[in-house]
Amino acid sequence: MLYQLVEFQNAAFTPLRLFAETMRTVYSHPWMPVSYTRLGRTIAAGAELVERTTRRYGKPRFGIDHTLVDGRTVPVGDVAVRTLPFCTLRHFRRDGIPAGTHPRLLVVAPLSGHWATLLRGTVATLLPDHDVYITDWHDSRDVPQRDGAFGLDDYVDYLLDFIAVLGPGTHVLAVCQPAVPVMEAVSLLAADDDPLQPASMILMGGPIDTRINPTKVNRLATGRSLSWFERTVIHSVPFNHPGHGRRVYPGFLQLQGFVSLNLERHVGEHLDLFNNLVRGDGDSAAQHRKFYDEYLSVMDLPAEYYLDTIRSVFQDHDLARGRMTWRGRAIEPERIEKTALMTIEGERDDITGIGQTEAAHRLCSGLPAAMRRHHLQPKVGHYGVFNGRRWREGVYPHVRDFIRTHQSRVLANQDAGGHDRRGMGSVMRRLRQVLPA
């Protein structure tokens, strides 16, 4: 019922939103003399705030159309390689760069409310030195019920499928939440000694063991029972969407949670936008729009996946305690011996506390020291680990060097034709029976 009321409210605000957009256009139009006055700029600024606070933000574009490779500009095409009901595997294909020139890298974006486009800056930084793919998760309200449920085990299915599509020697980079399912997938492949074991996995700000330095987010997840979350935040998609009837954690509730963590800051940012527009500071206003167009764009999560994550990752700590399973099969990170591990944390991360991601090294006890690395980036919060100047200048060089170091092992298990000499493991054989070809 709550979801339906929000839909009605959004529809009711449509006339106000259109009126505000009209006022903003009129009072900021260069042909209108009033637009050059303080009164005109004030009316236009107020109208823009009204329009932006009542708007439903759609999915942003990646908008990456070129990159620099060896000092020359190369066109980039965004290509869908594999499409499943809840996710599309996208390839940022660099025209004119032959396959195999650079390490193949799968970026696993979080399924945590924001779109994969939140990693636009991450991908742009990686592109000059890597052949980049990304998991582009779908809005669950657009997935018909006939496509079934989607839980944490299904998430691991998808990762295994995508790794199979990319082939042996792939490097995997998980940003935040997917650190746990990525470790699950790699553990399963390792237990089978499958040729598809990634060459390396890089876990960035991921909740491997949330018992360590718990944050406000961790305490919220453990402060309520699982049944409370199911009763309070899970709702059914209304009739006007393709996924009507599907149980989801709605995007509008997630956004409310995001904003409440730093409410004063977000209110201040919007007041700054108003003042900048009145002063005529277009550059600052443009930066605000760019950030909040992305930040305020959210999607619904499958209820099964959300509740599985709350229970298994944040409340029961299954992976950290050695009790994680995938479809009844034990997850054994200690079996990982051929996939190098790098963990990255931010000194000021208020979402994933220091030590939570580094805990992966304790679990991957079968890896020699030469195949491990941990990096703590000073003076950055959660988003600074994978976005912005400190990501580009402080974190990325370590990631690039780590991948290069372990790329040389990719060819060791391949024959002259570039194919691995071992057979397919039982996990991948089973997966082919579950997911569509």
C-alpha positions in Angstrom: 0.0 0.0 0.0 2.8 2.4 0.8 4.4 2.0 -2.6 1.0 2.7 -4.3 0.6 5.8 -2.2 4.0 7.1 -3.3 3.0 6.5 -6.9 -0.2 8.5 -6.4 1.8 11.3 -4.7 4.3 11.4 -7.6 1.4 11.7 -10.0 -0.2 14.4 -7.9 3.0 16.4 -8.0 3.2 16.4 -11.8 1.3 19.6 -12.4 3.4 21.4 -9.7 6.6 20.0 -11.2 5.6 21.2 -14.7 4.6 24.6 -13.4 8.0 24.9 -11.6 9.8 23.9 -14.8 8.0 26.5 -16.8 8.8 29.2 -14.3 12.4 28.2 -14.2 12.6 28.3 -18.0 10.8 31.7 -18.3 12.8 33.4 -15.5 16.2 32.2 -16.7 15.7 32.6 -20.5 18.3 35.0 -21.9 15.6 36.8 -24.0 13.8 37.8 -20.8 15.2 41.0 -19.3 14.0 39.9 -15.8 16.4 37.0 -16.0 19.3 39.4 -15.5 17.9 40.7 -12.2 18.3 39.3 -8.8 14.5 38.9 -8.6 14.5 36.8 -11.7 17.4 34.6 -10.6 15.7 34.1 -7.2 12.4 33.0 -8.8 14.3 30.7 -11.2 16.3 29.2 -8.4 13.3 28.5 -6.3 11.5 27.0 -9.2 14.4 24.7 -9.9 14.5 23.5 -6.3 10.8 22.7 -6.4 11.2 20.8 -9.7 14.3 18.8 -8.5 12.8 17.8 -5.2 9.5 16.5 -6.8 11.2 14.8 -9.8 11.6 11.0 -10.2 15.1 10.5 -11.4 15.6 8.0 -14.1 18.6 5.8 -14.8 21.6 7.9 -15.8 23.8 7.0 -18.8 27.4 5.9 -18.5 28.3 8.5 -21.1 31.8 7.1 -21.6 32.5 7.5 -25.4 36.3 7.7 -25.5 39.4 7.0 -23.5 43.2 7.4 -23.9 45.2 4.3 -24.7 49.0 4.8 -25.1 48.5 8.5 -25.5 45.9 8.4 -28.3 42.2 8.9 -28.1 40.2 5.8 -28.7 36.4 5.6 -29.2 34.5 3.5 -26.6 31.3 1.6 -27.3 28.9 0.4 -24.5 27.9 -3.1 -25.6 25.5 -5.6 -23.9 27.3 -8.9 -23.9 24.9 -11.1 -21.8 21.5 -10.2 -20.6 19.7 -12.0 -17.8 16.4 -11.0 -16.1 18.1 -9.1 -13.3 21.4 -7.9 -14.8 23.2 -7.1 -18.1 26.9 -7.7 -18.5 28.2 -4.7 -20.3 31.5 -4.3 -22.2 33.2 -1.0 -22.7 34.7 -1.9 -26.0 37.6 0.2 -27.1 37.6 0.4 -30.9 40.8 -0.6 -32.6 42.3 -2.2 -29.5 42.7 -6.0 -30.1 41.4 -8.4 -27.5 44.2 -9.6 -25.2 46.1 -6.3 -25.4 45.3 -5.5 -21.8 44.0 -7.6 -18.8 40.3 -8.5 -18.9 38.6 -7.0 -15.9 35.1 -7.6 -14.6 33.8 -4.8 -12.4 31.1 -6.0 -10.1 28.9 -3.1 -9.2 26.9 -3.2 -6.0 23.2 -4.1 -6.1 22.5 -1.7 -3.3 20.1 0.9 -4.6 22.1 3.0 -6.9 22.7 2.1 -10.5 26.0 0.8 -11.8 26.5 4.2 -13.4 27.7 5.3 -9.9 31.0 3.6 -11.0 31.3 5.8 -14.1 34.5 7.4 -12.7 35.8 4.0 -11.7 35.4 2.6 -15.2 36.8 5.7 -16.9 40.0 5.4 -14.8 40.4 1.7 -15.5 39.8 1.9 -19.3 43.2 3.0 -20.5 44.9 -0.1 -19.1 42.1 -2.7 -19.0 39.5 -4.4 -21.1 36.5 -3.5 -18.8 33.2 -5.3 -18.3 30.6 -4.3 -15.6 27.5 -5.8 -14.0 24.6 -3.4 -14.9 21.8 -4.5 -12.4 18.2 -4.0 -13.4 15.4 -2.2 -11.5 13.4 -5.1 -9.9 10.2 -3.3 -10.5 10.7 -3.8 -14.2 11.3 -7.6 -13.9 8.1 -9.6 -14.4 7.2 -12.1 -11.7 7.5 -14.9 -14.2 11.2 -14.5 -14.1 11.2 -15.8 -10.5 12.8 -14.7 -7.3 16.4 -13.4 -6.9 18.3 -14.1 -3.7 21.9 -14.2 -2.7 22.5 -17.6 -4.2 21.1 -16.3 -7.5 23.6 -13.4 -7.3 26.4 -15.9 -7.1 24.9 -17.8 -10.1 25.0 -14.6 -12.1 28.7 -13.9 -11.2 29.7 -17.5 -12.1 27.8 -17.1 -15.4 29.6 -13.8 -16.2 33.0 -15.2 -15.3 32.2 -18.1 -17.7 31.3 -15.7 -20.5 34.6 -13.8 -20.0 36.7 -17.0 -19.8 39.9 -18.0 -17.9 42.3 -15.4 -16.7 39.7 -12.8 -15.9 40.4 -10.3 -13.1 37.4 -9.4 -10.8 37.0 -6.1 -9.0 34.1 -5.9 -6.4 33.0 -2.5 -5.1 31.5 -2.7 -1.6 28.5 -5.1 -1.2 29.5 -7.7 -3.9 32.8 -8.5 -2.1 30.9 -11.3 -0.3 29.3 -13.0 -3.3 32.5 -12.5 -5.3 34.4 -14.4 -2.6 31.7 -17.1 -2.7 32.0 -17.5 -6.5 35.8 -17.6 -6.4 35.7 -20.1 -3.5 33.4 -22.4 -5.5 35.6 -22.3 -8.6 38.7 -22.9 -6.4 37.2 -26.0 -4.7 36.5 -27.5 -8.2 40.0 -26.4 -9.4 38.0 -24.9 -12.3 39.9 -23.4 -15.2 37.7 -20.3 -14.9 39.2 -19.3 -11.5 40.0 -15.5 -11.8 43.6 -14.4 -12.0 42.9 -12.0 -9.2 40.1 -10.5 -7.1 40.2 -7.0 -5.8 37.7 -6.3 -2.9 37.1 -2.6 -2.3 35.3 -1.4 0.9 33.4 -4.7 1.2 31.6 -6.1 4.3 33.5 -9.4 4.7 33.3 -9.3 8.5 31.1 -6.6 9.8 31.8 -7.5 13.4 35.0 -5.5 13.1 34.7 -1.8 13.8 30.9 -1.7 13.2 29.5 1.4 11.6 26.1 3.1 11.9 25.0 1.0 8.9 26.1 -2.2 10.6 24.4 -1.3 13.8 21.2 -0.5 12.0 21.2 -4.0 10.4 21.8 -5.7 13.7 19.5 -3.5 15.8 16.3 -5.0 14.4 15.1 -8.5 13.7 14.9 -9.9 10.2 11.1 -10.1 10.5 11.1 -6.3 11.4 12.9 -5.6 8.1 10.5 -7.8 6.2 7.4 -6.1 7.7 8.7 -2.5 7.5 10.7 -2.1 4.3 9.5 -4.8 1.9 6.6 -3.8 -0.3 4.9 -5.0 -3.5 5.4 -3.3 -6.9 2.2 -1.4 -8.0 0.2 -2.5 -11.0 1.7 0.2 -13.3 5.1 -1.4 -13.6 6.1 -4.6 -15.5 7.1 -6.3 -12.2 3.8 -5.6 -10.5 3.3 -7.8 -7.5 7.0 -8.5 -7.0 8.2 -8.0 -3.4 11.0 -5.4 -3.3 12.9 -3.0 -1.1 11.7 0.2 -2.9 14.2 2.7 -4.1 12.4 5.6 -2.4 12.9 4.0 1.0 16.6 3.4 0.3 17.0 7.0 -0.7 15.4 8.1 2.5 18.0 6.0 4.4 20.9 7.4 2.4 19.8 11.0 3.0 19.1 10.5 6.7 22.7 9.4 7.3 23.9 12.9 6.3 20.7 15.0 6.4 22.4 18.3 7.4 24.9 18.0 4.6 22.2 17.3 1.9 20.0 20.2 3.1 23.1 22.5 3.1 24.0 21.4 -0.4 20.6 22.3 -1.7 20.7 25.7 0.0 24.1 26.2 -1.6 22.5 25.4 -5.0 19.9 28.0 -4.4 22.4 30.7 -3.4 24.7 29.8 -6.3 21.9 30.2 -8.8 20.9 33.5 -7.3 24.6 34.7 -7.6 24.8 33.4 -11.1 27.6 30.8 -10.2 26.8 28.4 -13.0 29.8 26.2 -12.5 29.0 25.3 -8.9 25.4 24.7 -9.8 26.4 22.4 -12.6 28.6 20.3 -10.2 25.6 20.0 -7.8 23.3 18.9 -10.6 25.8 16.3 -11.8 26.3 14.8 -8.4 22.6 14.7 -7.3 21.2 13.5 -10.6 23.2 10.4 -9.9 22.8 10.3 -6.1 19.0 10.7 -6.2 18.5 8.1 -9.0 17.7 4.8 -7.2 16.2 1.4 -8.1 14.2 -1.3 -6.3 16.0 -4.4 -4.9 14.6 -7.9 -4.9 13.2 -8.7 -1.4 14.8 -12.1 -1.3 18.3 -10.7 -2.0 17.9 -7.8 0.4 16.8 -10.0 3.3 19.4 -12.7 2.5 22.1 -10.0 2.7 20.8 -8.6 6.0 20.6 -12.0 7.6 23.7 -13.7 6.2 26.2 -10.8 5.9 25.2 -8.4 8.7 23.4 -10.4 11.3 24.8 -14.0 11.2 28.2 -13.2 9.6 28.1 -16.5 7.8 31.1 -16.0 5.6 33.3 -14.7 8.5 32.3 -17.6 10.7 32.8 -20.3 8.0 29.1 -21.1 7.7 28.3 -19.6 4.3 26.7 -22.0 1.8 25.6 -21.8 -1.8 22.6 -24.0 -2.7 23.6 -26.3 0.2 27.3 -26.5 -0.7 29.8 -25.1 1.8 31.8 -22.0 0.9 35.5 -22.6 1.6 37.7 -19.5 1.0 40.7 -21.4 2.3 40.6 -23.5 -0.9 41.5 -20.4 -2.9 45.1 -20.9 -4.1 45.3 -19.6 -7.6 43.4 -16.3 -7.4 45.5 -13.4 -6.0 43.7 -11.3 -3.4 43.8 -7.5 -2.9 41.8 -5.6 -0.3 41.3 -1.9 -0.2 39.8 0.3 2.5 39.3 4.0 3.2 40.6 5.6 6.4 37.3 7.5 6.9 34.9 5.0 5.6 31.6 5.3 7.6 29.8 2.5 5.8 32.4 -0.3 5.8 34.7 0.0 8.9 38.4 -0.4 8.8 39.3 -4.1 9.0 36.1 -5.4 7.6 37.5 -5.9 4.1 41.0 -6.9 5.2 39.4 -9.8 7.0 39.3 -11.6 3.6 43.0 -12.4 4.1 42.3 -14.4 7.2 39.7 -16.4 5.4 41.9 -17.0 2.3 44.5 -18.8 4.4 45.6 -21.0 1.4 47.1 -18.0 -0.4 50.9 -17.4 -0.1 52.0 -13.9 0.9 53.2 -13.1 -2.6 49.6 -13.3 -3.8 48.1 -11.0 -1.2 48.1 -7.2 -0.8 46.2 -4.8 1.4 45.9 -1.0 0.9 44.5 1.5 3.3 43.9 4.8 1.6 44.3 7.8 3.9 41.8 10.6 4.1 39.0 9.0 2.1 35.5 7.9 3.0 33.5 5.1 1.4 33.0 6.7 -2.1 36.6 8.1 -2.2 37.8 4.5 -2.3 36.5 4.1 -5.9 35.7 7.6 -7.1 37.3 11.0 -7.3 40.9 12.4 -7.3 42.2 10.2 -4.4 40.9 7.1 -6.2 42.6 8.1 -9.4 45.9 9.2 -7.8 46.1 7.2 -4.6 44.2 3.9 -5.0 44.2 3.1 -8.8 48.0 2.9 -9.2 48.0 0.1 -6.7 45.2 -1.7 -8.4 46.8 -1.4 -11.8 50.1 -2.7 -10.5 48.5 -5.6 -8.7 46.6 -6.7 -11.8 49.8 -6.4 -13.9 51.8 -8.5 -11.5 49.3 -11.4 -11.6 48.4 -11.1 -15.3 51.6 -13.0 -16.2 50.1 -16.1 -14.5 47.1 -16.1 -16.9 49.1 -17.6 -19.7 50.7 -20.3 -17.6 47.8 -22.7 -17.7 46.9 -22.1 -21.4 48.0 -24.1 -24.4 49.2 -22.6 -27.7 45.6 -22.0 -28.8 44.9 -19.9 -25.7 42.7 -22.5 -24.1 43.0 -23.9 -20.6 44.0 -27.5 -20.5 41.7 -28.6 -17.6 38.0 -29.5 -17.8 35.0 -27.6 -16.5 34.2 -28.0 -12.8 31.0 -29.3 -11.3 29.8 -25.9 -10.2 29.8 -24.6 -13.8 28.2 -27.7 -15.1 25.4 -27.3 -12.6 25.0 -23.6 -13.4 24.5 -24.3 -17.1 21.4 -26.3 -16.2 20.0 -23.4 -14.2 20.6 -20.3 -16.2 19.5 -19.8 -19.9 22.1 -20.3 -22.6 
